[in-house]
């Protein structure tokens, strides 16, 4: 679709969105928003950008994958939540003292999100690795991989 056709399409959808009072925070067409910004660098400060390209212009609350319980792999973390203002997405890989291993994810306060690798001590001992990110659904399945550990035991006998 040519740029001018996309512009006409997005303007038409903009009018429809305004007429119906759609309150969801989304883009009419993210690709069209990117194309429009190339020719109109102040797109996000215009009424079209504020209405038709809200997510593209960073005007929407952040969306993150969230897990209610510890999961074996972030691909099992399929629920999406909308973060509060001043929150960011996080992923934590947890190795518990009882040898359990899993991932947690969701929204966390930006002040609390300090990338961490190390051991935590308290009622139990755990090793935790955390990562934070600030784009929609950035803490999803592609950011983690399932770890497989192989242990080899060799026993030597002394036959004299």
N, C-alpha and C positions, 0 to 999 in steps of 0.2 A: 504494500500500500504506500503510495507516494506521500511525502510530507504534507502537502496541501490537503490531500484527502483525509489524512489523520487529523490535521488541525480542524477541518470542518466537522469531522466525526466527534472529536473531543469537545468542540464548542457546542454541538448539538446535544451531546450527553450532559454537558454542563448545564444547559438550559433545562433539560429534563430533571436533572438532580435538584436544581433550585426549585423548580415548579412542584416537585413532590415532597420537598422538605426532608430529604434523606439525611438522617443524623449519624450514619455510620462513618467512621473515619477511614476512608480508603481513597484510592485513585480510580478515576474513570478508566484510565489506560496508562500504566506505568511507562511503557515504551514511548507512547505519545508525549508524556511529560518530559522524558529524557530528550526527545527530539526537539520539543518546544524550547527547552532550556538552552539548547545549543544556539538557537536564533534569538532567544530572549533571556539573557543571563539573569535578569531580575524576576524571572517567572514566579519564584516563591514569595515575592513581595507584592504580587499582583492579585487581584480578585479571582482571576482564573486559577492561579496556582493554589490560592487559599481554599478554593472550593473543589476543583477537579483533580488536584495533585497533592492532596493533604499528606498522604503517607510518603510520597516521593520527597516532599519538602520538609519532612521531619516534624510535622505538626500533630501526628497521632501518638498516643501512648505506645510504648514498646510492647511487643508481643514476644513471649518466651515459651518454650516447651517446659512443662512442669510435671513432676512425678510425685504422687502422694506417698509412695513407698520407695525404698531402695530397689533399683532394677539392675539386672545383670549387664545390660547394654542400653545406651541411650536410645537405640531404635525402638525400645519398649516404652519410651516416654513420649506418648503421642498426644497428650492433652496440651492445649495451648491456653495460656492465661494472659490477661492484659495487666501490665505492671502499673503501679502507682507512679506519680511524678517522683523524680529523684531516685528511681530504682533502675537496675540493670539486670541482664540475664546472667545466670551463673551455672556452672557445671562443677560438681565435686565428685572426685573418685575417692572412694573410702575403702580402706583395708582395715578391718576390725581385728582386735586381739584374738577373736575366736576363729580367725582365718576366713571369715566371710569377706566378700568383695562385691562392690556394686557402685552404682552411680546415683546421684541425686541432681535435680535441676529445678530451676524456677526463677523467680524474681528475688532480688535482694537489694537492700539499700546500697547506694553507690559508696557511702562512707564505710560500710561493712565489707565491701568487696575488695579484699586485698589478695592478689594471687599468692597462693601458699603451697609449699611443699614441705612436709615435715610431720612430726609426731605430735599428737595432742594427748595430754595426760589428764586424767580426772578419775571418775569412777571406773573407767575402762581406758585402755590404751588403744589409740587408733592412729593410723597414718592417713593423712588427707592431702589431696592435691586439688586445688581449686583454680578455676579460670573464669574470667568475666568477659562479657562482650556487650556491645551496645547497638546492635542492629537487630531487626525483627528476626526471631526464631534462629538466632545465631548459635544457640546452645543445643542444637539438634543432633541427630544421629551422625552426621558427618564429622563431628568434633571428637568422637570417641570411638575406640575399637575394643572389641572383646579381647581380653588377655588370656592366653592359655599358658599355663606353667607346667613344665615337664620336670620331674624329679627322677634322677637316676641314682640308685644305691648299688654300690659294689661291695661285696663282702669277701675278705681275704681270709684264708685259713692257713695256719702254719702246720704243715705236715712234715715233721722231722723224723 
